[in-house]
């Protein structure tokens, strides 16, 4: 009879601790993945001058317009 009581007592005690640890790990993984995604988005943003250079390279604007807009940005 004591053996059964002891097993249930330890099992219930460790059960909530393990559940709490799993919950903390899940929250940590979600926060970590969100932060990883933010880092990717920030590094891929282009400056206005980069965008202007790309437009000039594609032929959307001519040299005169490029130089005017470049002066505005500087």
Chimera marker file (.cmm) of the C-alpha trace (Angstrom):
<marker_set name="trace">
<marker id="1" x="0.000" y="0.000" z="0.000" r="1" g="1" b="0" radius="0.5"/>
<marker id="2" x="2.841" y="2.437" z="0.764" r="1" g="1" b="0" radius="0.5"/>
<marker id="3" x="4.494" y="1.590" z="-2.518" r="1" g="1" b="0" radius="0.5"/>
<marker id="4" x="1.487" y="2.684" z="-4.568" r="1" g="1" b="0" radius="0.5"/>
<marker id="5" x="1.134" y="5.930" z="-2.625" r="1" g="1" b="0" radius="0.5"/>
<marker id="6" x="4.786" y="6.787" z="-3.071" r="1" g="1" b="0" radius="0.5"/>
<marker id="7" x="4.697" y="6.248" z="-6.820" r="1" g="1" b="0" radius="0.5"/>
<marker id="8" x="1.659" y="8.454" z="-7.327" r="1" g="1" b="0" radius="0.5"/>
<marker id="9" x="3.066" y="11.159" z="-5.084" r="1" g="1" b="0" radius="0.5"/>
<marker id="10" x="6.321" y="11.383" z="-7.054" r="1" g="1" b="0" radius="0.5"/>
<marker id="11" x="4.602" y="10.983" z="-10.382" r="1" g="1" b="0" radius="0.5"/>
<marker id="12" x="2.218" y="13.864" z="-9.797" r="1" g="1" b="0" radius="0.5"/>
<marker id="13" x="4.976" y="16.064" z="-8.387" r="1" g="1" b="0" radius="0.5"/>
<marker id="14" x="7.317" y="15.564" z="-11.332" r="1" g="1" b="0" radius="0.5"/>
<marker id="15" x="4.465" y="15.627" z="-13.833" r="1" g="1" b="0" radius="0.5"/>
<marker id="16" x="3.657" y="19.316" z="-13.360" r="1" g="1" b="0" radius="0.5"/>
<marker id="17" x="7.344" y="20.261" z="-13.294" r="1" g="1" b="0" radius="0.5"/>
<marker id="18" x="7.967" y="18.459" z="-16.583" r="1" g="1" b="0" radius="0.5"/>
<marker id="19" x="4.851" y="20.065" z="-18.058" r="1" g="1" b="0" radius="0.5"/>
<marker id="20" x="6.085" y="23.483" z="-16.957" r="1" g="1" b="0" radius="0.5"/>
<marker id="21" x="9.503" y="22.846" z="-18.510" r="1" g="1" b="0" radius="0.5"/>
<marker id="22" x="7.884" y="21.801" z="-21.796" r="1" g="1" b="0" radius="0.5"/>
<marker id="23" x="5.691" y="24.922" z="-21.769" r="1" g="1" b="0" radius="0.5"/>
<marker id="24" x="8.724" y="27.168" z="-21.173" r="1" g="1" b="0" radius="0.5"/>
<marker id="25" x="10.590" y="25.451" z="-24.027" r="1" g="1" b="0" radius="0.5"/>
<marker id="26" x="7.663" y="25.981" z="-26.418" r="1" g="1" b="0" radius="0.5"/>
<marker id="27" x="7.450" y="29.680" z="-25.503" r="1" g="1" b="0" radius="0.5"/>
<marker id="28" x="11.221" y="30.047" z="-25.911" r="1" g="1" b="0" radius="0.5"/>
<marker id="29" x="11.108" y="28.397" z="-29.359" r="1" g="1" b="0" radius="0.5"/>
<marker id="30" x="8.320" y="30.720" z="-30.523" r="1" g="1" b="0" radius="0.5"/>
<marker id="31" x="10.178" y="33.828" z="-29.312" r="1" g="1" b="0" radius="0.5"/>
<marker id="32" x="13.441" y="32.598" z="-30.846" r="1" g="1" b="0" radius="0.5"/>
<marker id="33" x="11.844" y="31.923" z="-34.241" r="1" g="1" b="0" radius="0.5"/>
<marker id="34" x="10.166" y="35.348" z="-34.299" r="1" g="1" b="0" radius="0.5"/>
<marker id="35" x="13.498" y="37.022" z="-33.537" r="1" g="1" b="0" radius="0.5"/>
<marker id="36" x="15.195" y="35.028" z="-36.296" r="1" g="1" b="0" radius="0.5"/>
<marker id="37" x="12.632" y="36.247" z="-38.816" r="1" g="1" b="0" radius="0.5"/>
<marker id="38" x="13.118" y="39.873" z="-37.766" r="1" g="1" b="0" radius="0.5"/>
<marker id="39" x="16.840" y="39.609" z="-38.346" r="1" g="1" b="0" radius="0.5"/>
<marker id="40" x="16.318" y="38.370" z="-41.896" r="1" g="1" b="0" radius="0.5"/>
<marker id="41" x="13.889" y="41.171" z="-42.756" r="1" g="1" b="0" radius="0.5"/>
<marker id="42" x="16.117" y="43.918" z="-41.393" r="1" g="1" b="0" radius="0.5"/>
<marker id="43" x="19.172" y="42.852" z="-43.324" r="1" g="1" b="0" radius="0.5"/>
<marker id="44" x="17.274" y="42.676" z="-46.633" r="1" g="1" b="0" radius="0.5"/>
<marker id="45" x="15.966" y="46.261" z="-46.510" r="1" g="1" b="0" radius="0.5"/>
<marker id="46" x="17.512" y="48.567" z="-49.094" r="1" g="1" b="0" radius="0.5"/>
<marker id="47" x="18.484" y="52.171" z="-48.677" r="1" g="1" b="0" radius="0.5"/>
<marker id="48" x="16.807" y="54.813" z="-50.848" r="1" g="1" b="0" radius="0.5"/>
<marker id="49" x="20.076" y="55.292" z="-52.712" r="1" g="1" b="0" radius="0.5"/>
<marker id="50" x="20.247" y="51.563" z="-53.512" r="1" g="1" b="0" radius="0.5"/>
<marker id="51" x="16.707" y="51.677" z="-54.886" r="1" g="1" b="0" radius="0.5"/>
<marker id="52" x="17.590" y="54.739" z="-56.968" r="1" g="1" b="0" radius="0.5"/>
<marker id="53" x="20.646" y="52.963" z="-58.387" r="1" g="1" b="0" radius="0.5"/>
<marker id="54" x="18.525" y="49.946" z="-59.299" r="1" g="1" b="0" radius="0.5"/>
<marker id="55" x="15.960" y="52.130" z="-61.082" r="1" g="1" b="0" radius="0.5"/>
<marker id="56" x="18.762" y="53.784" z="-63.052" r="1" g="1" b="0" radius="0.5"/>
<marker id="57" x="20.287" y="50.416" z="-63.925" r="1" g="1" b="0" radius="0.5"/>
<marker id="58" x="16.923" y="49.135" z="-65.200" r="1" g="1" b="0" radius="0.5"/>
<marker id="59" x="16.503" y="52.223" z="-67.349" r="1" g="1" b="0" radius="0.5"/>
<marker id="60" x="13.450" y="53.542" z="-65.530" r="1" g="1" b="0" radius="0.5"/>
<marker id="61" x="15.120" y="56.937" z="-65.095" r="1" g="1" b="0" radius="0.5"/>
<marker id="62" x="17.770" y="58.741" z="-67.151" r="1" g="1" b="0" radius="0.5"/>
<marker id="63" x="21.132" y="60.060" z="-65.949" r="1" g="1" b="0" radius="0.5"/>
<marker id="64" x="19.856" y="63.598" z="-65.399" r="1" g="1" b="0" radius="0.5"/>
<marker id="65" x="16.961" y="62.438" z="-63.202" r="1" g="1" b="0" radius="0.5"/>
<marker id="66" x="19.289" y="60.059" z="-61.369" r="1" g="1" b="0" radius="0.5"/>
<marker id="67" x="21.721" y="62.867" z="-60.528" r="1" g="1" b="0" radius="0.5"/>
<marker id="68" x="18.887" y="65.179" z="-59.358" r="1" g="1" b="0" radius="0.5"/>
<marker id="69" x="17.385" y="62.556" z="-57.086" r="1" g="1" b="0" radius="0.5"/>
<marker id="70" x="20.816" y="61.556" z="-55.806" r="1" g="1" b="0" radius="0.5"/>
<marker id="71" x="21.485" y="65.175" z="-54.769" r="1" g="1" b="0" radius="0.5"/>
<marker id="72" x="18.119" y="65.245" z="-52.975" r="1" g="1" b="0" radius="0.5"/>
<marker id="73" x="19.043" y="62.111" z="-51.008" r="1" g="1" b="0" radius="0.5"/>
<marker id="74" x="22.491" y="63.359" z="-50.048" r="1" g="1" b="0" radius="0.5"/>
<link id1="1" id2="2" r="1" g="1" b="0" radius="0.2"/>
<link id1="2" id2="3" r="1" g="1" b="0" radius="0.2"/>
<link id1="3" id2="4" r="1" g="1" b="0" radius="0.2"/>
<link id1="4" id2="5" r="1" g="1" b="0" radius="0.2"/>
<link id1="5" id2="6" r="1" g="1" b="0" radius="0.2"/>
<link id1="6" id2="7" r="1" g="1" b="0" radius="0.2"/>
<link id1="7" id2="8" r="1" g="1" b="0" radius="0.2"/>
<link id1="8" id2="9" r="1" g="1" b="0" radius="0.2"/>
<link id1="9" id2="10" r="1" g="1" b="0" radius="0.2"/>
<link id1="10" id2="11" r="1" g="1" b="0" radius="0.2"/>
<link id1="11" id2="12" r="1" g="1" b="0" radius="0.2"/>
<link id1="12" id2="13" r="1" g="1" b="0" radius="0.2"/>
<link id1="13" id2="14" r="1" g="1" b="0" radius="0.2"/>
<link id1="14" id2="15" r="1" g="1" b="0" radius="0.2"/>
<link id1="15" id2="16" r="1" g="1" b="0" radius="0.2"/>
<link id1="16" id2="17" r="1" g="1" b="0" radius="0.2"/>
<link id1="17" id2="18" r="1" g="1" b="0" radius="0.2"/>
<link id1="18" id2="19" r="1" g="1" b="0" radius="0.2"/>
<link id1="19" id2="20" r="1" g="1" b="0" radius="0.2"/>
<link id1="20" id2="21" r="1" g="1" b="0" radius="0.2"/>
<link id1="21" id2="22" r="1" g="1" b="0" radius="0.2"/>
<link id1="22" id2="23" r="1" g="1" b="0" radius="0.2"/>
<link id1="23" id2="24" r="1" g="1" b="0" radius="0.2"/>
<link id1="24" id2="25" r="1" g="1" b="0" radius="0.2"/>
<link id1="25" id2="26" r="1" g="1" b="0" radius="0.2"/>
<link id1="26" id2="27" r="1" g="1" b="0" radius="0.2"/>
<link id1="27" id2="28" r="1" g="1" b="0" radius="0.2"/>
<link id1="28" id2="29" r="1" g="1" b="0" radius="0.2"/>
<link id1="29" id2="30" r="1" g="1" b="0" radius="0.2"/>
<link id1="30" id2="31" r="1" g="1" b="0" radius="0.2"/>
<link id1="31" id2="32" r="1" g="1" b="0" radius="0.2"/>
<link id1="32" id2="33" r="1" g="1" b="0" radius="0.2"/>
<link id1="33" id2="34" r="1" g="1" b="0" radius="0.2"/>
<link id1="34" id2="35" r="1" g="1" b="0" radius="0.2"/>
<link id1="35" id2="36" r="1" g="1" b="0" radius="0.2"/>
<link id1="36" id2="37" r="1" g="1" b="0" radius="0.2"/>
<link id1="37" id2="38" r="1" g="1" b="0" radius="0.2"/>
<link id1="38" id2="39" r="1" g="1" b="0" radius="0.2"/>
<link id1="39" id2="40" r="1" g="1" b="0" radius="0.2"/>
<link id1="40" id2="41" r="1" g="1" b="0" radius="0.2"/>
<link id1="41" id2="42" r="1" g="1" b="0" radius="0.2"/>
<link id1="42" id2="43" r="1" g="1" b="0" radius="0.2"/>
<link id1="43" id2="44" r="1" g="1" b="0" radius="0.2"/>
<link id1="44" id2="45" r="1" g="1" b="0" radius="0.2"/>
<link id1="45" id2="46" r="1" g="1" b="0" radius="0.2"/>
<link id1="46" id2="47" r="1" g="1" b="0" radius="0.2"/>
<link id1="47" id2="48" r="1" g="1" b="0" radius="0.2"/>
<link id1="48" id2="49" r="1" g="1" b="0" radius="0.2"/>
<link id1="49" id2="50" r="1" g="1" b="0" radius="0.2"/>
<link id1="50" id2="51" r="1" g="1" b="0" radius="0.2"/>
<link id1="51" id2="52" r="1" g="1" b="0" radius="0.2"/>
<link id1="52" id2="53" r="1" g="1" b="0" radius="0.2"/>
<link id1="53" id2="54" r="1" g="1" b="0" radius="0.2"/>
<link id1="54" id2="55" r="1" g="1" b="0" radius="0.2"/>
<link id1="55" id2="56" r="1" g="1" b="0" radius="0.2"/>
<link id1="56" id2="57" r="1" g="1" b="0" radius="0.2"/>
<link id1="57" id2="58" r="1" g="1" b="0" radius="0.2"/>
<link id1="58" id2="59" r="1" g="1" b="0" radius="0.2"/>
<link id1="59" id2="60" r="1" g="1" b="0" radius="0.2"/>
<link id1="60" id2="61" r="1" g="1" b="0" radius="0.2"/>
<link id1="61" id2="62" r="1" g="1" b="0" radius="0.2"/>
<link id1="62" id2="63" r="1" g="1" b="0" radius="0.2"/>
<link id1="63" id2="64" r="1" g="1" b="0" radius="0.2"/>
<link id1="64" id2="65" r="1" g="1" b="0" radius="0.2"/>
<link id1="65" id2="66" r="1" g="1" b="0" radius="0.2"/>
<link id1="66" id2="67" r="1" g="1" b="0" radius="0.2"/>
<link id1="67" id2="68" r="1" g="1" b="0" radius="0.2"/>
<link id1="68" id2="69" r="1" g="1" b="0" radius="0.2"/>
<link id1="69" id2="70" r="1" g="1" b="0" radius="0.2"/>
<link id1="70" id2="71" r="1" g="1" b="0" radius="0.2"/>
<link id1="71" id2="72" r="1" g="1" b="0" radius="0.2"/>
<link id1="72" id2="73" r="1" g="1" b="0" radius="0.2"/>
<link id1="73" id2="74" r="1" g="1" b="0" radius="0.2"/>
</marker_set>
